Amino acid sequence: VQPTPEAVLMVRGWLPKRSKPDTLRVGINIGCATDGAAHKRMPLEELASHIKAWQKNISIELFLTGAENEFVINQSFFECLEGINSMPKVAINLAGRTDLKTITALISEMDIFISTDSGPYHMAVALKVPTLCWLTDEGNGSIHQDLWVKCVVNPDEKIFLTAMNQLTDLFRSPHE
């Protein structure tokens, strides 16, 4: 699942220089635009609220992934962030721009990845990128038991922040 050097170079061309050296690059795969999958999608307003709380202590840049038909969902999430004055300085919607080669390269360039149970979630786990998997139903998803993965079910703010802080600490102290 390792990205090719060519794909990494291409993806790095999409990413701006970090706004600050200690800023975390956070990939989010909201997904679930396929027919019948909307019930698996993390609630956009809750995700935005939790991201706002997390940003009180950390600087982040957001890079949203997804299929072409998920571009609008990602834009709706950005609108939620804007509505609560929490849009990071760098927030880029890359839905529809990636293929199998570039999605692995993009995920590998992230410091933390947030996703539902999806292909990009499993890729992030395989790439050992600290990953939060947001499930909407108990028992409705694949739960990886790796050190760099936290799976939560409809987390309240406290659970979300605890998981994200653990992943942030893990990022700052790289795992083997």
Secondary structure, DSSP 4 states (H G I P E B T S, - for coil): -PPPHHHHHHHHHHSPPPSSTTPEEEEEE----STT-GGGSPPHHHHHHHHHHHTTS--EEEEEE--GGGHHHHHHHHHHHHHTT---S-EEE-TTT--HHHHHHHHHT-SEEEESSSHHHHHHHHTT--EEEEESSTTSS-----TTEEEEES--HHHHHHHHHHHHHHHHS---
